[in-house]
Structure formats: C-alpha cells, structure tokens
Amino acid sequence: MIHIWIRKTINWQDEKVFLAQLEDTFRPKVQTWNSTFSMPYHLFRNELKKIATHNLLAVADARISTLEEIPSSAIVVPIDDDDWLAPDIARQLTSSMDEDIDGCHWHRDFLELPAVGLEKYKRFIKFDLLRRPRRPWSCSTNSYAFRYRDGLYSQLVSHVHASRYFDRNPERVKFVDQHLSLMNRSIASQTSLNWEKPGISRRQLLRNYESCRDTYDRVRHQFPAWCWPYLDMMSHLMRELKPV
C-alpha cells in the first residue's frame, strides 16, 4: 500500500470559493482567460482535476490521503491535483523501497505546450546556441516518493527540496528505471500562464490554444499506454474549450 498525497487543491467547481482563495497576483490572468474562452478558468481546472481523479482511482494498492492520515514509515507519493500516476506504481515502489531507503525517483515525463513564437526562439538561443544546461532536478513535481518519517517530511515536501536531499544523500535514495507518472502542464498551468510574470495577453492565450488544441492526439504514442485514456479525455476537453 502507498499513500498519494495531493499537496494543494481548491474547490474549483465553486466560483465564489475559488475567487476567495485566488491570489491577487494570479487574478488578472484569470480575468484574461475568462474574457478569452467560453469555459471559465475555474471550470476548466475542475475538469483537469476530474481527469486526474479518474487516473488516481485506477491506481492499484493506493490510497489518497491527507498528511494526518499517513502512518509513520509509509510510502508517500506527493503530486499536484492535475497530474497522473501509473496504475502499477504501488507495486514498483514497494518492491524498490526497502525500509532503509528514504526515497526513490523515476523518469520525469512532461506533457506540456510546445514552444512557439518568441518562446521557441528564446529556448533555441539559450539551450542550443549558448548551450546552457537545463536545470537538472533529480525530482520533478510528481516523479518521486519518500517514506513518511519524523523530520523528513519538511525536506521532501517540494520537488526542489527533495532534489537537494536526494543529491546530498545518494546512499539513502534509489532510482527506479520506469515511467511511473506524468506531469500534465496544460494550457491552464501556471507555467503556461507566464509563471512569475504579472499577466498574460489574449493574443498569447489564443496562440497557446492553437498550439496545444491537437497536441493530445499527436503525442499519444510518445507516452506509455496507461496514459492514453487520459490523453483522450484531455483531447475532448480541448475541443470543448472555444475562443469567444
């Protein structure tokens, strides 16, 4: 048995609750989204969460738990509320994580918007011409697990902290050569919505929309078969999202 811990989630279905919890820095982006698309931002995110829930309920020998419900030394997989896990991840982790192992990580799989326009040009300059190394995090948002021990949680709560811990303690962690999760960076993700920038324009939102509208059909066979039902759901959701 493993425990799936969803770090943070919002009642996306209830607009009043969503707006009350919305950070002021993110509010202008939501307003731009709502004036650009037929489906309000909170309802689109609610659909993403539904797809992720379908996925998590299909994971064998796993339980979605709060931190308070997780017993000591149990295996914990932290994820965000729109990410996916392989249905056999519990078997893979329980066979790999001995009691003396603090954590393990596996291949980092991302489903994200293809770079277009200026962003594509910037990535070409940065990584191809200047050959700057990409940030080599050992753990991404949902590509690691840890044992729930006293004093360990605070070091592994985020993938940044987990990566630093894993790099400092290689004898306490293990790499599993499997594809056990997928990070779903949709058009509604903070990364797609100009992470760390004050806003996003309607023009950029529409450019992102055109870029990813058919992505889920095109990339189907680039990912393990367990992802395919959820890629189909994402494809259907993108067909329901229409510019206004």
C-alpha positions in Angstrom: 0.0 0.0 0.0 1.2 3.5 -0.9 -0.3 6.9 0.0 -1.0 9.5 -2.6 -0.8 13.0 -1.1 -2.2 15.8 -3.1 -0.2 18.8 -2.0 -2.8 21.5 -2.5 -6.2 21.6 -4.1 -9.1 24.1 -4.5 -12.8 23.6 -4.8 -12.6 24.6 -8.4 -16.3 23.9 -9.0 -17.5 26.7 -6.7 -16.7 30.0 -8.3 -17.1 32.0 -5.0 -14.8 29.7 -3.1 -12.3 29.8 -5.9 -12.3 33.6 -6.2 -11.9 33.9 -2.4 -8.8 31.7 -2.5 -7.4 33.3 -5.6 -4.1 35.1 -5.1 -4.1 38.7 -6.2 -1.1 38.2 -8.5 -3.0 35.5 -10.4 -6.3 37.3 -10.6 -5.6 39.3 -13.8 -4.6 36.1 -15.7 -7.9 34.5 -14.7 -9.8 37.6 -15.9 -8.0 37.5 -19.2 -8.8 33.8 -19.6 -12.5 34.3 -18.8 -12.8 37.0 -21.4 -11.0 34.9 -24.0 -12.6 31.4 -23.7 -16.1 30.1 -23.4 -15.3 28.0 -20.4 -14.3 29.9 -17.3 -10.9 29.2 -15.8 -12.2 27.6 -12.6 -14.4 25.1 -14.5 -11.6 24.2 -16.9 -9.4 23.5 -13.9 -12.2 21.5 -12.3 -12.3 19.3 -15.4 -8.5 18.8 -15.2 -9.0 17.6 -11.6 -11.7 15.2 -12.6 -9.4 13.6 -15.2 -6.7 13.3 -12.6 -9.1 11.8 -10.1 -10.2 9.1 -12.7 -6.5 8.3 -13.0 -5.7 8.1 -9.3 -8.7 5.9 -8.6 -7.3 3.4 -11.1 -4.0 3.1 -9.2 -3.9 -0.3 -7.5 -3.0 -0.7 -3.8 -3.0 3.1 -3.2 -5.0 5.5 -1.1 -5.4 9.2 -1.5 -4.6 10.5 2.0 -4.0 13.7 3.9 -0.7 14.0 5.8 -2.6 13.4 9.1 -3.8 10.0 7.8 -0.4 8.7 6.7 1.2 6.3 9.2 4.9 6.5 10.0 7.3 4.9 7.5 4.5 4.6 4.9 5.5 5.3 1.2 4.1 8.7 0.1 3.8 9.9 -3.5 3.3 13.7 -3.5 1.5 15.2 -6.6 -0.5 18.2 -7.7 -4.2 17.8 -8.4 -3.9 17.6 -12.2 -1.1 15.1 -12.5 -1.3 11.4 -13.3 0.3 8.2 -11.9 0.8 4.7 -13.5 -1.7 2.1 -12.3 1.1 -0.2 -11.1 3.2 2.4 -9.3 2.5 0.9 -5.8 4.0 -2.5 -6.9 7.0 -0.8 -8.4 7.7 1.3 -5.3 7.1 -1.4 -2.7 9.5 -3.7 -4.4 12.1 -1.0 -4.7 12.0 0.9 -1.4 13.5 -1.1 1.4 13.0 0.2 5.0 16.4 1.8 5.0 15.6 3.8 1.8 14.3 7.3 2.4 13.0 7.9 -1.1 13.1 7.0 -4.8 12.6 8.8 -8.1 12.0 7.7 -11.7 11.9 9.2 -15.2 10.4 12.7 -15.4 7.7 12.8 -18.0 6.1 16.1 -19.0 3.1 16.8 -21.2 3.4 20.5 -22.0 2.7 23.1 -24.6 5.2 23.1 -27.5 7.2 26.3 -27.6 6.0 28.7 -30.2 6.9 32.2 -31.4 9.3 34.2 -29.2 9.5 31.5 -26.5 10.7 29.0 -29.1 13.3 31.4 -30.3 14.4 32.1 -26.7 14.8 28.4 -26.0 16.8 27.9 -29.2 19.2 30.8 -28.2 19.5 29.7 -24.6 19.9 25.9 -24.9 21.1 25.3 -28.5 23.3 28.3 -29.3 24.6 29.2 -25.8 24.4 25.6 -24.7 23.2 26.5 -21.2 22.4 23.3 -19.2 18.8 22.7 -18.3 18.1 22.6 -14.6 18.9 19.0 -13.7 16.4 18.5 -10.9 16.5 14.9 -9.6 12.8 15.1 -8.8 10.0 16.8 -10.7 6.6 17.7 -9.1 5.4 14.1 -9.2 8.3 11.9 -10.1 9.5 10.8 -6.6 8.3 9.1 -3.4 9.5 9.2 0.2 9.0 7.4 3.4 7.0 9.4 5.9 9.5 9.7 8.8 9.9 12.2 11.6 11.9 15.2 10.4 12.0 14.0 6.7 8.7 15.5 5.5 9.9 19.1 5.6 12.9 18.2 3.4 10.8 16.4 0.8 7.6 18.4 0.7 8.5 20.1 -2.6 10.4 18.7 -5.6 13.1 21.4 -5.2 13.8 20.4 -1.6 13.5 16.7 -2.5 16.0 17.1 -5.3 18.5 18.7 -2.9 18.0 16.0 -0.4 18.4 13.2 -3.0 21.6 14.8 -4.3 23.1 15.1 -0.9 22.1 11.6 0.2 22.6 9.3 -2.7 23.1 6.3 -0.4 19.6 6.9 1.1 17.7 7.1 -2.2 17.1 4.9 -5.3 16.4 5.5 -8.9 13.7 3.3 -10.5 14.1 2.9 -14.2 10.4 3.2 -15.0 7.9 5.8 -16.3 5.5 6.0 -13.4 4.0 9.4 -13.7 3.1 12.3 -16.0 3.0 16.0 -15.2 0.1 17.5 -17.2 1.2 21.1 -17.9 -2.0 22.1 -19.7 -2.9 25.5 -21.1 -4.2 26.4 -17.6 -1.0 25.6 -15.8 0.9 28.4 -14.1 3.9 27.7 -16.4 1.7 28.2 -19.5 0.2 31.4 -18.0 3.5 33.2 -17.8 4.8 32.0 -14.5 6.4 34.8 -12.4 5.1 37.5 -14.8 2.2 39.9 -13.9 -0.1 39.0 -16.7 -0.8 37.3 -20.0 -2.4 38.8 -23.1 -5.4 37.5 -25.0 -3.2 37.1 -28.0 -0.8 34.8 -26.2 -3.6 32.8 -24.7 -5.0 32.2 -28.2 -1.5 31.3 -29.5 -1.2 28.8 -26.7 -4.6 27.5 -27.5 -3.8 27.0 -31.2 -0.5 25.3 -30.3 -2.0 22.7 -27.9 -5.5 22.2 -29.2 -4.5 19.0 -31.1 -1.4 18.1 -29.0 -3.1 15.3 -27.1 -3.9 13.4 -30.2 -0.5 14.0 -31.8 1.6 12.8 -28.8 -0.4 9.8 -27.8 2.2 7.2 -28.8 5.0 9.1 -27.2 3.7 8.1 -23.8 3.0 4.7 -22.1 -0.3 3.1 -22.9 -1.6 3.7 -19.4 -1.7 7.5 -20.3 -3.9 7.0 -23.4 -7.4 7.1 -21.8 -6.5 10.4 -20.0 -4.9 11.9 -23.2 -8.3 11.1 -24.9 -10.1 13.0 -22.1 -7.7 15.9 -22.5 -8.4 16.0 -26.2 -12.1 16.0 -25.6 -11.7 18.8 -23.1 -9.7 21.0 -25.5 -12.5 20.5 -28.1 -15.0 21.9 -25.6 -12.8 24.9 -24.9 -13.6 27.6 -27.5 -12.5 31.2 -28.0 -15.1 33.9 -27.7 
